[in-house]
Amino acid sequence: MVTPAAHAAGFRLEEASIASTQSAILASQVTSTELVQRYLARIKAYNGPGVREPNGILGVIETIPHAKQINAIATLNLRPATLKSLGFPERMARSLTDPVDNNPAMPDALEVAAAQDAHFKKTGKLIGPLHGVVMAIKDQYDTFDLRTTAGADVPYANDRPPTDATFIKRLREAGAIILAKATMGEYASGTPRSSFNGTLNNPYDTERSPMGSSSGSGSSVAANLVLVSIGEESGTSIRGPAVYNNLVGIAATQELVSRHGMVEGGINTRTGPIARSVDDAARILDVIAGFDPLDPMTAASFRRTPSQPYASFAKAGRLDGVRVGVLREYTRRDLFTEEDTQALDLFEKAIEDLRKLGATIVDPGEKDLLTPYIHKNFYVLYSPTTAKRYPELFPVDAEGKPTTDRTATVLDLTMHPEKVPAKLTIRDFGDGEALGQGKHMLNYYLALRGDERIHTIDDLLSTGKFFDDERFGDRKSGLVRKNEPREIDNRPRVHLRYAVQYIVQHAMADLNLDVIMSPTNNIPAPKLGSPTVPRQNGRPLVWSFLGAQGFPNMTVPAGFTTQVYDRVVDPDKPRVPTTGPGATPGETEPASKLVGPVPAKLPVGVDFLARPFDEPTMIKVASAYQAATKHRSPPPDFGPLP
């Protein structure tokens, strides 16, 4: 049993911030070692399996009400003897391929903390801006001292990568203590399940999803198993786990944080903090942001970071003069279902809260905010892919060749925006195909890693183990599908990203907007293993499209539901095509129907989006809103330990 020193009892670990933690260290109320010990005690108490696994970790699972376990942490940064003495399972060892693990160049979390304590005792000063900040890192990112397998159960010859990801190195240099790798949805699939570490649980209701591949990064912070964490977002997996766990998540401008040292990066991949407050998230962003020569995409951030720290903008206060646009495309109740009602009610309350803070609300009311600008700028959106969506405007013959002069059609639509199909709204855009990107980036990562046994996706497929439960998708089929392309073509995704940035920035300039606000999620956390929520008029579980085009956006807690509607299998309807994360073409799943309402107190969030590299304004608005509303509330089943 972990027994922290008695004098640390005066410091409240639960819901602590970076500022309060460091104040306690400076006042000699707690040491870094005691912080690590106390977080380990909470992990020991609350990190067990939160589901029944009658057929083992790879089989079909059964949920448990009020399980008081969330399985958020996969790997602990502890030497083998310490891991054993504290009663943690061997599977949580920081390396399964190095059982001796005695390299002095790889200090564990307690050794790092002890070194910090020695430095503070000698100098009376903190070692860096993140001194004493105990963190969990999504298993998608390289940590040279901790196993990294992207949630997969694969027999690497060396389960530790040779070097840290760039931002991990920056965190360590700033004083952060990397205590754990967080459980993640395997290969960033978006489903809260890992073949290596099992199923993840939402601490606000352990029968429900903590959302997205960064699930463990979110739930570990929500349950106070660590102070802050790092997630990764291609679509929703920073803000998704943040909103489902009543947290703040910042998915920064695409080019602001390095992707070097991650399993399978991509054009729209973003790295960012998940925290309990805007201030904590901004403090992490201050450390990890900036140009990295190992990630050429970050060259766009060169000389574009603010002269003042991001955290300096995270202040309570008024928002007089700030203009906030309301993205009504995401709140159209006539387009959605009763599932959306309470989240949208809370969003309307958020609008009024901002108005009370002095913000000028630019609300199009019954109209859309961005649709007029989409129609005005159809020319930049046009591509052969666009043409396929509107055959009535761009007809083809039996061989698929155009039968009209498309340049004339596009010119006519440009001169007469009212002729652009009304359905072309921000809800209805596809993600923009990136043919072969996944295959290239995963094989590229494996080549850089240089493992003696695992060289390519073929090796992952032939040696890995995969869970077998159709309710969570087929991860092996997803990896097979990723491995199929024999060509690389990123043009559709790059074009879409450019076009959407063009359109949104036109709207923001024309309306003189500082930020755009929208619901983060219309749909509260669904039951684990429940049927996929249909994309009703383009509505996903968590709104993700705009941020995936490179804009900085972040979520802040906006309150809790009192009741929700759930989905169950409808045995009277035929199976439908699978649409969930990682779905394989041709796969089907049971049809679903709504049941409810049922009582449920589940988190809802509000999103703020800014122009590229304008994180300061976004943080200012989000921080003022959080300070005024105080919607963050810890999960009741995961309270202080005796």
Buried (B, 14 or more C-beta within 10 A) or exposed (E): EBEBEEEBEEBEBEEBBBEBBBBBBBEEBBBBBBBBBBBBBBBBBBBEBBBEBEEEBBEBBEBBEEBBBBBBBBBBBBBBEBBEEBEBEEEBBBBBBBEEBEEEEBBBBBBBBBBBBEBBEEEEEBBBBBBBBBBBBBBBBBBBBBBBBBBBBBBBEBBBBEBBBBBBBBBBEBBBBBBBBBBBBBBBBBBBBBBBBBBBBBBBBBBBBBBBBBBBBBBBBBBBBBBBBBBBBBBBBBBBBBBBBBBBBBBBBBBBBBBBBBBBBBBBBBBBBBBBBBBBBBBBBBBBBBBBEEBEBBEBBEEBBBEEBBBBBBEEEEBEEBBBBBBBBBBBEEBBBEBBBBBBEBBEBBBEBBBEBEBBBBBBEEEBBBBBBBBBBBEBBBBEBBBEBBEEBBEEEEEEEEEEEBEEBBEEBBEEBEBBBEEBBBBBBEBBBBBBBBBBBBBEBBEBBEBEEBBBBEBBBEBBBBBBBEBBBBBBBBBEBBBEBEEEEBBBBBBBBBBBBBBBBBBBEEBEBBBBBBBBBBBBBBBBBBBBBBEBBBBBBBBBBBBBBBBBBBBBBBBBBEBBBBBBBBEEEEEBEBEBBBBEEEBEBBBBEBEBBEEBBBBBBBBBBBBBBBBBBBBBBBBBBBBBBEBBBBBEBBEEBE
